[in-house]
């Protein structure tokens, strides 16, 4: 059996809601909605858009935002069982997220090792929140992703040979990774983008659906 490696999104995938949108609704002044629309319709890059969104929020809101996400963020059903499944089957699992370290890591604490979490970083040393980008696009990606999921997949390519790339996601940030995947599990906006780009996918609602499909090999590859 071909070895599998899983690359899973965080916001709107591991969590039921997109935390960035929820943070903007709660903490940002009016005017952030058009930026989100520009990201979704690809008129600005993800990196540019996410940077603009967080630059609208004061750095002194850090702890308040963390508490907000920890209190309001609901983990999608079956996620802990999914983690257990990947361990039992010795499947490497990476959370590759366009989210930000200061709220992604607290949500996943005690669930995954830090090295399994790939995301954007943050700087609170100035008046407004600044996002930093340790996982930038490599020379093969020109999409200015911020946290570049295709570039990370290519890094993993150097560790494993002849393996099945599995991408799990829900939005525009997962599109470029889905183009490299052997198997895609998609929901919401990613389904639309997969259909637009003729990418085969398996729909899911909970991680129990993903576990079942992987156990039965009922995936569209």
C-alpha positions, 0 to 999 in steps of 0.5 A: 500500500502506498504511504500516505501523508496528510496536509490539513487546513485549520480555519473552517476545516479543523474548526467549524468556523473561519477564525480570521473572519470571526476575529474580524467580526469581533475586533476589527473596525468596519471596512474589513469585509471588502478585503475578505472578498478581494482575497476570495475572488483572487484580486489580491493575494492571500498574504497581502489580504491577511496582512491588511486584515490584522493591521486593522487591530491593535496589538493590545488585543492579543490576549483578548483575541486568544481567549475569544478563539479558545472560547468560541472556536468549535472543533469539527466532530471527529478531529481527535479520532482522526488524529488517533487514526493517523497515529494508529496507521502511522500516517504523517499529519501536518496542519498547514494553515493560513491562520496565525500562530498566536491563536492556532497553537493554543487551539491545537495544544495537547493535540499535536506536536508543534512541528506538525503545525505550519502557519503564519507568525505574528509580531505585537511589538508595534501598535497594530498587529503585524503578520510575519511569513516564515513559510513563504512561496518557493521559486515554483509558486508565484501566488504570494500565498503567505503560508504557502501550502504547495511549497511546504508539500514540495519540502515534504516531497524531499522526505518521502518518495512514492507517497500519496498526498492527501489535502483536506480543506475548505477554501481558497487557501487550499486550492493550490495545494489541491492541484498537487494532491493525489486525493482531496477532501473538500467542503464549502468554497473549496468544492466550488474551486475544485469544480472550476479547476476540474480537480477530483475531490471527496466531500466531507462534513466531519472527520469521521467522514474522512476516516471512513473514506480512508479506511475503505479507500473510498476516495476520488483520486 
